[in-house]
Amino acid sequence: MRRLVTFIFLLFSILSFGQLKPGFNTNEAQHTIAMCNSYNFIKQFNSDQTIIPKGYNLSYTSDVLSMDNKFQVYEDGKIGVINYRGSTDSVISWVENCYSAMIPASETITIDGEASEYAFAKDETAAVHAGYGLTIVVLSDVLKAQIKALNSKGIYHIIITGHSQGGALATMTRAYLENLPEGELSSKNVYKTYAYAQPMSGNKEFAIEYDERFSDEGTSYSIINPQDPIPNLPFNYEEETLITKDKIKGWLFGEDEFKPKDLGKDAFIRLFERGIKSYVKNSNTLVNKILGLKFGKIEMPEFVSDINYFPTGHLKEIEPFEYPKIELDVSVLTEEELKDLPQDEDRKWYKQAPKFFQHSPYNYYVAILKKWDRTSFENLELFYLDSDL
């Protein structure tokens, strides 16, 4: 009997090895944020060998596609990882971020005469970021080919990850793959998403559906530093705080407290909303024309009259990053340059943290080790990259 129990346990262990399970996994988080640093390490040190976790083999690196996008594919036993690069210094990469008008979550994009149907959600009122949606459509053939390549090796459990713009693309990729027509990819495929410092990628209806289907099931996570401004972009306000007919009714019948300042605040938001909708629509029409120079004629779906983005993914917060004290030689600085610099009680001047210090992918890596793997954190040789300082 004992042998039978042992045999069943070993069989179960073998079958379970290399399979993704619902729930936040600290090892998966550490491994994926390490991979998100691959692009930066290759750029700075000509190698990412010191940051990529042991056991993972790089099987594919895409060409530069769409708007200066790239993705890698890693393999570890029976698990594959798709890792998106974040924004780069190129203008076209930031055009992608700024192409923030919303398009329907299910429609057709035609590029240079070739129509591509897409679906990021089932809800007909869901809408998504035009720039990120366009990129996933452009990448879709290469992406599906790589998933089929993983399947051919017996790999059906796939993590999708990325930092910043790459995190938004990871979320959009998950939504795209889960809404493909039946039979386009293997039904055996199981996906899990770890998005770091991601900007938002869709409206409230998109976020609700995405979270109900994936985040609430423990298979999609958004990891952010609360002092990082990027996860609050492109634009969001709480609709529930605005004035509604029900609120007015409550004031009239004494059911709710009347606050006159709320009327002014609400009027401002609604006026601002009308203005920003017009700005987004007009500016993104111009962006569409600019992209036409790169891709050929682009026919996008008509922009949705919605600018209110909502976050997706089960939220995990890490600690904000403490900027190290770097003393400055003030003899070479002007009074204007000294004005905003921090100074201690000994009247020494220190370097100011760069604007996007809290957004650095390496800082995310260090903070995740600090929170979930103290031993690895204490054994780190680099707590900051010079390029981030």
C-alpha positions in Angstrom: 0.0 0.0 0.0 2.8 2.4 0.9 4.5 1.7 -2.5 1.3 2.5 -4.3 0.9 5.8 -2.4 4.5 6.7 -3.2 4.0 5.8 -6.9 0.9 7.9 -7.1 2.7 10.9 -5.4 5.6 10.6 -7.8 3.3 10.3 -10.8 1.4 13.4 -9.7 4.7 15.3 -9.1 5.9 14.5 -12.6 2.6 15.5 -14.2 2.5 18.7 -12.2 6.1 19.7 -12.9 6.3 22.6 -15.4 2.7 23.5 -15.1 1.3 27.0 -14.3 -1.1 27.1 -11.4 -3.5 30.0 -10.4 -2.2 32.3 -7.7 0.7 34.7 -7.3 4.0 32.8 -7.4 7.0 34.7 -6.1 9.5 32.6 -8.1 7.5 33.4 -11.3 7.6 37.1 -10.4 11.3 37.1 -9.7 12.1 35.3 -12.9 9.8 37.4 -15.2 11.0 40.8 -13.8 14.6 39.6 -14.3 13.8 38.8 -18.0 12.2 42.3 -18.3 15.7 43.6 -17.6 17.3 41.6 -20.5 17.0 44.4 -23.0 18.5 47.0 -20.7 21.4 44.7 -19.7 22.2 43.9 -23.3 22.2 47.6 -24.2 24.4 48.6 -21.2 26.6 45.5 -20.7 26.4 43.7 -24.1 25.1 40.7 -22.2 22.2 39.7 -20.0 23.7 36.5 -18.6 24.0 37.9 -15.1 20.3 38.8 -14.8 18.5 35.9 -16.6 17.5 33.1 -14.1 19.2 29.7 -14.4 17.3 27.1 -16.4 15.7 29.5 -18.9 16.9 29.3 -22.5 16.3 32.0 -25.0 14.7 30.3 -28.0 13.6 33.4 -30.0 14.1 37.1 -30.3 11.9 38.9 -32.8 13.0 41.5 -35.2 12.1 45.1 -34.5 8.4 45.2 -35.4 5.5 47.6 -35.4 6.5 50.8 -33.5 10.0 49.8 -32.3 8.7 46.7 -30.5 10.5 43.5 -29.8 9.7 40.3 -27.8 11.7 37.3 -26.6 10.7 33.7 -26.0 12.2 31.7 -23.2 11.8 28.1 -22.3 12.2 26.3 -19.0 11.1 22.6 -19.2 7.4 22.7 -20.0 6.9 26.4 -19.5 7.4 29.1 -22.1 7.8 32.9 -21.4 6.9 35.7 -23.9 8.7 38.9 -22.8 8.0 42.3 -24.3 10.4 45.2 -24.5 9.2 48.4 -23.0 9.4 51.9 -24.6 12.6 52.9 -26.2 14.2 56.3 -27.0 12.8 56.3 -30.5 10.1 58.8 -31.5 7.9 56.0 -33.0 7.9 54.1 -29.7 6.4 57.2 -28.0 4.0 57.7 -30.8 2.7 54.3 -29.8 2.2 55.4 -26.2 0.6 58.7 -27.3 -1.8 57.0 -29.7 -4.2 56.8 -26.8 -7.6 57.3 -28.4 -9.7 54.2 -27.8 -11.0 51.9 -30.4 -13.6 49.1 -30.1 -12.2 46.0 -28.4 -13.5 43.9 -31.3 -13.3 45.2 -34.9 -11.1 45.3 -38.0 -7.9 47.1 -38.7 -6.8 47.4 -42.4 -3.1 48.0 -43.1 -2.1 48.7 -46.7 -5.2 47.0 -48.0 -5.0 43.9 -45.8 -7.8 43.6 -43.3 -7.2 42.0 -39.9 -10.1 41.1 -37.5 -9.2 41.3 -33.9 -10.9 40.8 -30.5 -9.7 41.8 -27.1 -13.0 41.3 -25.3 -16.5 39.9 -25.7 -18.3 43.0 -24.3 -19.5 45.2 -27.1 -18.9 48.3 -25.1 -15.3 47.5 -24.2 -12.7 49.7 -25.8 -8.8 49.6 -25.9 -5.8 51.8 -26.5 -5.4 52.4 -30.2 -1.6 52.3 -30.2 -1.3 49.1 -28.2 -4.2 47.4 -30.1 -2.5 48.3 -33.5 0.8 46.8 -32.3 -0.7 43.5 -31.3 -2.5 43.2 -34.6 0.8 43.9 -36.4 2.6 41.4 -34.3 -0.1 38.8 -34.3 1.2 36.5 -37.1 4.7 36.3 -35.6 3.3 35.9 -32.1 1.0 33.0 -33.1 3.9 31.3 -35.0 6.0 31.4 -31.9 3.2 29.9 -29.7 2.8 27.1 -32.3 6.6 26.6 -32.1 6.4 26.2 -28.3 3.5 23.8 -28.8 5.5 21.7 -31.2 8.0 21.1 -28.3 5.2 20.1 -26.0 5.1 23.5 -24.2 1.5 24.7 -23.6 1.9 26.6 -20.4 3.0 30.2 -21.3 3.7 33.2 -19.1 3.3 36.6 -20.8 5.3 39.5 -19.3 6.8 42.9 -19.8 7.7 46.2 -18.1 6.1 49.6 -18.8 4.8 49.6 -22.5 5.8 46.0 -22.5 3.5 45.3 -19.6 0.6 46.9 -21.4 1.4 44.8 -24.5 1.5 41.7 -22.2 -2.0 42.4 -21.0 -3.2 43.1 -24.5 -1.6 39.9 -25.8 -3.3 37.9 -23.1 -6.7 39.4 -24.0 -6.0 38.9 -27.7 -5.0 35.2 -27.4 -7.9 34.4 -25.1 -10.4 35.8 -27.6 -9.0 34.1 -30.8 -11.5 32.0 -32.7 -11.7 28.4 -31.6 -9.1 26.2 -33.4 -6.7 29.0 -34.3 -4.3 27.9 -31.5 -4.2 24.8 -29.4 -7.0 24.5 -26.8 -4.3 23.0 -24.5 -2.6 26.4 -24.1 -2.7 27.9 -20.6 -1.6 31.5 -20.1 -0.5 33.6 -17.1 0.4 37.3 -17.1 2.8 39.3 -15.0 2.8 43.0 -16.0 5.2 45.4 -14.4 4.7 49.2 -14.2 2.1 48.9 -17.0 0.1 51.9 -18.3 -3.6 51.2 -18.6 -4.8 49.7 -21.8 -8.6 49.9 -21.9 -11.9 51.4 -20.6 -13.9 50.3 -17.6 -15.9 47.6 -19.5 -12.6 46.1 -20.9 -11.1 46.1 -17.4 -14.1 44.5 -15.7 -14.3 41.7 -18.3 -10.5 41.1 -18.2 -10.4 41.0 -14.4 -13.4 38.7 -14.1 -12.0 36.2 -16.7 -8.3 36.3 -15.7 -7.3 38.4 -12.7 -10.0 37.1 -10.4 -9.0 33.6 -11.4 -5.4 34.2 -10.2 -3.8 34.2 -13.6 -3.0 37.9 -14.2 -1.0 40.2 -12.0 -0.1 43.9 -12.2 3.0 44.8 -10.1 3.5 48.5 -9.4 5.5 50.9 -7.3 2.9 53.4 -5.9 5.2 56.3 -6.6 5.7 55.4 -10.2 3.5 57.7 -12.3 3.3 55.5 -15.4 0.6 53.1 -14.1 -1.8 56.1 -13.7 -1.6 56.9 -17.5 -3.1 57.6 -20.0 -6.1 59.2 -18.1 -8.4 58.1 -15.4 -11.0 59.7 -13.1 -13.5 58.1 -10.8 -16.9 58.2 -12.5 -18.6 57.4 -9.2 -17.5 60.7 -7.8 -19.3 62.8 -10.4 -22.8 64.3 -10.0 -25.6 62.1 -11.2 -29.4 62.3 -11.2 -29.5 59.9 -8.2 -27.2 62.2 -6.2 -29.3 65.3 -7.0 -32.4 63.3 -5.9 -30.7 62.4 -2.7 -29.9 66.1 -2.0 -33.5 67.2 -2.7 -35.0 64.6 -0.4 -32.3 65.0 2.3 -30.9 61.5 1.9 -27.4 62.7 1.1 -25.3 65.7 2.3 -25.2 68.5 -0.2 -21.7 69.9 -0.9 -21.8 73.0 -3.2 -18.1 72.6 -4.1 -18.9 69.3 -5.7 -21.0 71.0 -8.4 -18.1 73.2 -9.4 -15.7 70.2 -9.4 -18.1 68.1 -11.5 -18.7 70.9 -14.0 -14.9 71.3 -14.4 -14.4 67.6 -15.0 -17.2 67.3 -17.5 -15.9 70.4 -19.3 -12.4 69.1 -19.2 -13.6 65.7 -20.4 -15.3 67.2 -23.5 -12.2 69.2 -24.3 -9.8 66.3 -23.8 -12.0 64.0 -25.9 -11.8 66.5 -28.7 -8.1 66.9 -28.3 -7.5 63.1 -28.2 -9.6 62.5 -31.3 -8.0 65.3 -33.3 -4.4 64.5 -32.2 -4.8 60.8 -32.8 -6.2 61.4 -36.3 -2.9 63.1 -36.9 -0.9 60.2 -35.4 -2.8 57.9 -37.7 -1.6 59.8 -40.7 2.0 59.8 -39.4 1.8 56.0 -38.9 0.6 55.7 -42.5 4.0 56.8 -43.7 5.5 53.8 -42.0 2.9 51.1 -42.6 1.1 52.2 -45.7 -2.5 53.3 -45.5 -4.0 52.5 -42.1 -7.8 52.2 -41.7 -8.5 52.1 -38.0 -12.0 51.6 -36.5 -13.8 54.8 -35.6 -12.5 56.1 -32.3 -14.8 55.4 -29.3 -16.1 58.4 -27.3 -14.4 57.3 -24.1 -11.1 58.5 -22.5 -11.5 57.0 -19.1 -8.9 54.3 -18.7 -9.0 51.6 -15.9 -6.3 49.4 -14.5 -6.3 45.6 -15.1 -4.6 42.7 -13.3 -4.6 41.7 -9.7 -2.6 44.4 -8.0 0.6 43.8 -6.1 2.5 46.8 -4.7 6.2 46.9 -4.0 8.0 49.5 -1.9 9.0 52.8 -3.5 12.7 53.1 -4.2 15.0 55.2 -2.0 17.3 57.3 -4.1 20.9 57.0 -2.8 22.7 60.1 -1.5 25.1 61.3 -4.2 27.1 64.3 -3.2 27.7 67.0 -5.8 30.5 69.4 -6.4 28.5 72.7 -6.2 31.4 74.8 -7.4 30.4 74.0 -11.0 26.7 74.7 -10.5 24.8 77.9 -10.8 22.3 79.2 -8.2 19.5 78.3 -10.5 20.8 74.7 -10.8 21.1 74.5 -7.0 17.6 75.8 -6.3 15.8 72.5 -6.3 18.6 70.2 -5.1 18.3 68.5 -1.7 20.7 69.6 1.1 21.5 68.1 4.5 22.2 69.6 7.9 25.9 69.9 7.0 25.0 72.1 4.0 26.2 69.5 1.5 24.3 69.2 -1.8 23.0 66.0 -3.3 21.8 64.9 -6.7 18.1 65.0 -7.3 16.4 61.8 -8.3 15.6 61.7 -12.1 11.9 61.9 -13.0 11.6 58.3 -14.0 13.8 56.8 -11.2 10.7 55.2 -9.7 9.9 53.6 -13.0 13.2 51.8 -13.6 12.9 48.1 -14.4 16.0 47.3 -12.4 14.6 49.0 -9.4 11.5 46.9 -9.8 13.8 43.8 -9.9 15.6 44.8 -6.7 12.4 45.7 -4.9 10.8 42.4 -5.7 13.9 40.5 -4.4 13.8 42.7 -1.2 10.1 41.8 -0.7 10.0 38.1 -1.6 13.6 36.8 -1.6 15.7 38.5 1.1 18.7 36.1 0.6 19.0 37.0 -3.1 18.5 40.7 -2.2 21.3 40.7 0.4 23.7 38.9 -2.1 23.1 41.5 -4.9 26.3 43.1 -6.2 24.3 46.0 -7.8 21.5 47.7 -5.9 21.2 50.4 -8.6 22.3 50.8 -12.2 24.5 53.9 -12.9 22.3 54.7 -15.9 19.3 55.1 -13.5 21.1 57.5 -11.3 
